[in-house]
Amino acid sequence: MSADPRRRIPRTDHLLAHPDVAAAAQVLSEHVVRGIVRGAQERARRGEIAAEAVLEEIRSALGGRPAGSLRPVLNATGVIVHTNLGRAPLSPAARAALQDAAGYTDVEFDLAAGVRSRRGAGARAALLAACPEAEDALIVNNGAAALALATTALAGTDEVILSRGELIEIGAGFRLPELITSTGARLREVGTTNRTHLADYTAALGPSTGCVLRVHTSNYRVIGFTSEVAVAELAGPCREAGVPLVADLGSGLLEPEPRLPAEPAAAAALRDGADLVIASGDKLLGGPQAGILLGRAEIIARLARHPLARAMRADKLTLAALEATLRGPVPPVLEALRLDPDALRERTAALADRLGGRLVAHEGRVGGGGGAEVPLPGWALALDPALAAPLRTGDPAVVATVRDDCCLLDLRCVPAEEDARLEAAVRTARTRLDPAGAQR
Ligand SMILES: *Cc1c(COP(=O)(O)O)cnc(C)c1O
């Protein structure tokens, strides 16, 4: 046996040829596999592991490791459209559609005729079926892209008329006024923070008006001495002036949602006379990230012709998932929104029976800049706050809320069929926290 233990470290070519290591090529690139092999050899060279343990170290580093780093999360926060957790979870129908579209697919091809076809025709048709008030529809990458495209194509370097009560920041420093002016359009602010009148708009309408924009103040409310001008009131003056009226709804509701009476719906805005409506695909619509534009055929055509439309076009996966969301069963976002508090209480109490902890009243939220200030009555299981960290780093990862010195698990956004996995995750987290097995 050699005096230098490092000489016993298996050679790279031997390790790469080992069946377990070679099998990893099914899911990981050669570059990644070589990196893992080299890492284990390095550790052995530094004396951190024995030379004999190198193969085992590589096996465990490769073990079940997916090529991507995004991990599935059980959202136990009660926040339905959780931006940090990827907003809307897709319905099973949308997930299946993603799988089907992942390879070659007829996204821009007519299989019957054997010729090129309109891109995303299926998703467009599904939108028009779900919102018959719209003459045409266009799908881009996200709501922000839809707004930038609309104001750029309709206003160019002319003015976008917008109420001072709607100069909003959506999140993480994303300010709509800055987005609008970033492509050259000029902002013509009218009214005041709390009150804007029809006369403020009509006084601003003129030859340099590109469009009038109404923005739903999704994530905050102005209350008290306030007034705003409804789309229905603006429609007449805009039509007379020959200026398009654009309504940015944010949320993506196509039809009114009884649980959220203050949330505007696309169908109503179009009926009220908006020429163009903008919405996100992954908020209350419950689909993939997308920017949805619905409205008059002539306006949609102007947008689709603009060079920016190509830079913002939705990919095949988005189109597939959006169409399936629209044509499939109620998506998880709306299911979570409409959840019966008694059913939630029953599930939470059952979990408390099995795990211990206290059943407490807990309000869910719409989140994602929708349904501001609308509480969703519900329940949570209150556990030791120290569990939050091992829950987050466990498998499955569970994200809970820590408040009032409790780790709160809200089941609203956890699919009922995952309750057993959630229970197991809590047990594992307790063991990691306290291997001696004390109940927390
Ligand atoms: C969320 C939101 C946007 C941005 O949409 P994204 O899909 O997040 O890009 C724009 N306007 C309003 C009113 C919104 O609520």
The ligand as an ORCA input file, in Angstrom:
! r2SCAN-3c Opt
* xyz 0 1
  C     -49.176     43.459    -11.771
  C     -49.525     44.671    -12.546
  C     -48.787     45.041    -13.682
  C     -47.576     44.272    -14.123
  O     -47.925     43.007    -14.597
  P     -46.826     41.847    -14.655
  O     -47.556     40.713    -15.268
  O     -46.395     41.625    -13.251
  O     -45.714     42.351    -15.494
  C     -49.180     46.149    -14.384
  N     -50.245     46.876    -13.981
  C     -50.984     46.556    -12.892
  C     -52.156     47.416    -12.530
  C     -50.643     45.444    -12.139
  O     -51.358     45.118    -11.049
*
